[in-house]
Amino acid sequence: MGISHYIKEIGRGARGARPLDRAQAADLFGQVLDGSVTDLEVGAFCLAMRIKGETPEELAGFLDATAARSNRLPAGGGPVVVLPSYNGARRLPVLTPLLALLLAREGLPVLVHGAATESRRVLASDVLAALGIAPLAALRALAAGEVAFAPTALLCPGLQRLLDVRRVVGLRNPAHSVVKIMNPCNGPAVLVSSYTHAPYAQAMGAVFELTGATALLSRGLEGEVVADPRRTPEMTGFLHGQRQTLQEQQPGTLATLPGLPEDIGVDATAAYTRAVLDGIYAVPDAIARQLAHILQLAQAQASPALRRSA
């Protein structure tokens, strides 16, 4: 069938390009994930979308196509907290594993998923491995209080191939947006997502509304979903697609944080994570607030009264 007719619509530049509707976007992205189009078409799609930008309807269609082609985590006893981790550490330690383990300590099953999209960064998967949490070889239901890491290739091989295009083209593409907002679970989930640039906050929030997701959205730490421990960002919650402001942004940035290592390497980050979990250092306030908001969303989603009224 091919995708050239779609490329003609989205590839007319920032002003001339036309957005696709949800069904068209799902068809286009599905063909890309299936590998049924040429490398040239894939490159044209990635560059066209990079220039045009994704609309919420297009992102929802991309999610539809991804869900239809993904291996899903089997349902367990309650909502799974989903933490995408694709950026890693650049200047500050990657603290996504800390957030995951704090959530697990509260009795929630936590799925971290990711892939190496930045060659020179320390990844959450490396820190989790240093803490004794190896990547899953096969998807399975998670127990309460368990943290697991799923490589993207295990969830959706086509999505991993599209992520790898960045190494050739040098630019992000829609796959990098999809992995931050997708639900890889068969059962209920709380999606924790983040943005770096403000326009993405609007688009991602609109997608959560369109898809009826339960999610927490905020500005992250160097592209990671965990809150920057030095700041108090705005946090927006979505409960079955219904938006609510959970926390207003507060001004100011802490100059120092007790125990936070200057060394962003795997061993130093793992040691700091253990120290916080053992109570040697306090949980940074920004992360403690994020933790509380995620727990609130998980409890609301699990409420029998809410399920009956939804």
GIVENPE-V824963 format. One line per field, one symbol per residue. psi: psi as a letter, one per 20 degrees, with the letter a starting at -180 (. if undefined). burial: # if it has 9 or more other ideal C-beta (glycine too) atoms within 8 Angstrom, else .. A space follows every 50 residues. Layout:
psi=???
burial=???
This chain:
psi=grjhhghhgikjrhhiqpqqrggghggghghghikjrrhghggggggghh ggqprggghhghhghghijqpqpqqbiappppoqoihapghqqojghggg hgghhjjqppopqrroiohjqpqhhggghhjjoqqqhqqrqqqpjqpqpo qhhhgnhhhghhhihhhghjqqrhhhgghijqojqhaqqoporrqhpghh ggggghghghikqorpprpaoliqiqqpiirnrpppqpolipqpohpqpq rqpphrppioqhojrgggghgggghghijhqqppghhhggghgggggghg hiphgghhi.
burial=..#..##.####....#.##.#.##########...#...########## #################.##.###.#.#############.######### ####.#.########..#..###########.#.##..#..#.####### ##.###.######.##..#...##########.##.#########....# #.#########.#################.###########.#.###... ........###..#.#.##########...#.##.######.######.# #....#....
